[in-house]
Amino acid sequence: MKDIGVTDVILSIRIKRDDNGITITQSHYIEKILNKIKRENCSPVNPPIDLSVKLLPNTGKAVSQLEYSQAISCLMYAMTNPRPDIVYAMGKLSRSTSNPGTHH
């Protein structure tokens, strides 16, 4: 084992230290995912999904199942770390990986 100094990023989690304490964030990981799926210009929302919206099975034009599944899996990794706020949205969206549509 080798000491390489103070850690900045570990397991896609950025660690920031200052006088007020330690802050962990995954913004750089989320930005990397958005660039990968070509959604870097999307707007942030809070909460990430409207609880009253019912996602129905896709009956219209399908989107790429592979790209949708890759995006869902990347975001599920983010959800298991410091992003518990997206768990509900990811659970709803992951149900549509076999036939995703544009509304998903």
N, C-alpha and C positions, 0 to 999 in steps of 0.2 A: 504494500500500500504506500502511496506517496501523497504527501501534503502539497496541494497545489494552490493553497491560499483560500481566501474568502469566496464562497460560492455566489454566483450571480443568477444562474439558471440551473434548475435541476428538474428533470421529468416534465419539461415544458412549462414550468412554473418559475416566473421571474421573482427574485427576492430583492426587495429594496430596503435598505437600512438607513435610518435617519435619527435625529434626536428624539423623535416622538415614538420610535419603536421600529418594528418590522412590518412591512406590507408585502403580501404576495398577490401576484396578478398573472393572468394568462393572456393579456391583450395582444402580445406579439404572436402567440400561438393562434388566437382567433383571427388575427389579420392574415397570417399565413394560410389558414384554411379558406378565408374569403378570397384571397388572391388565387388559390388553387381552383376554386369552383367559379371563378370569374364573377364575384359579387362584392368586389372591393368598394363599390360606390353605394352600397345599401345604407339605410339609415338605422341607427339603433332605436329600439323600442323598449319600454318597460311597462308591464311585464312582457316577456317575449311572445306570449300567445294570449289571445282573448279567451277566457274560460267559457264564455257563452257560445263560441263558435264550435259547430259540430263538423268535423272533417268526414265527409262522405267518401265512399270508394270512387275512384276515378272512372268517369264514363266518357270523358272527352279525349283530347289528344294527350298521349302519354309523353313523359319526358324520359330521358335516359335513365334506366333503372340502375346502371352501374355508377353513374355520377351521383345520383341521389343517394344510393347506399353508401358511397364513399364519404359524402358530406355528413350523413347521419352518423357513421362510425367515428369520424373525426370529432364531431361535436359530443358524442357520447363519452369519448375519452376526456374531453374538457369538463363534462358534467360530473365525472367521478372525482375530480379534484376540487378546487375552490369555487365551483360554479353550481351549487345546488339549486339556484334559482331557475335553471333551465331544465330540470328533471321532468317536470310535467309536460312541457312542450316537446321534449325529445321522446317521451313515451308515446304521445299522441302521433307524432310524425313518423316514428319508427314502425308503426302499424301499416304504413302505406308503401313499404319498400318493394313489395312485389308488383305494384302497379301505380307508381307515383304520377300525379298530374301537376299542372302548373299552380293550382290552388294549394298544393301541399308545400 
